[in-house]
């Protein structure tokens, strides 16, 4: 907010002259900050509704393949812009008793992060399968990676990995924390293996047991 206020004050005072194009950078920075605040508010609302138990959950038969394909479509523009390839390996249809919104949040978070923290011309590999009642979602990227110390605090509230490689990437530090709480609703867990400058592999497990998620 302070950054936006500062830029707007400079624009209001015409501090760099009267040419509109001279203020384009300030406007771009304001829009970027607003996008970050919108994401933070959205993540806070998601986290609060899950932790409070007040969110109305609707358990239905959800096709994970359909959700996964839609999540890939959501990130395709950014992936194509940066030359990042995305490979999805899973059955053409894979049904699970779940709340669709929660499952969408799991896929959207994992896949969007795999693109956001990837390198240009990198790749993302998504594998989804079911063994018995266990659903396994694995997303592997060729991105900036993390140290072991960084991965240990990755799923805490408001935890963001801040370094020279991530300082220009927007994030609230709540996405993975919220994701962890969601998979726990399905008696599951999420883990990560990562190596700096090599990439990261996130593995989420959920259990297809309607009685456990009602």
HELIX and SHEET records of a PDB file:
HELIX    1   1 UNK A    2  UNK A   12  1                                  11    
HELIX    2   2 UNK A   20  UNK A   23  5                                   4    
HELIX    3   3 UNK A   24  UNK A   52  1                                  29    
HELIX    4   4 UNK A   64  UNK A   81  1                                  18    
HELIX    5   5 UNK A  100  UNK A  116  1                                  17    
HELIX    6   6 UNK A  148  UNK A  152  1                                   5    
HELIX    7   7 UNK A  175  UNK A  185  1                                  11    
HELIX    8   8 UNK A  210  UNK A  213  1                                   4    
SHEET    1   A 2 UNK A  59  UNK A  63  0                                        
SHEET    2   A 2 UNK A  95  UNK A  99 -1                                        
SHEET    1   B 5 UNK A  85  UNK A  89  0                                        
SHEET    2   B 5 UNK A 123  UNK A 131  1                                        
SHEET    3   B 5 UNK A 134  UNK A 141 -1                                        
SHEET    4   B 5 UNK A 199  UNK A 207 -1                                        
SHEET    5   B 5 UNK A 189  UNK A 195 -1                                        
END                                                                             
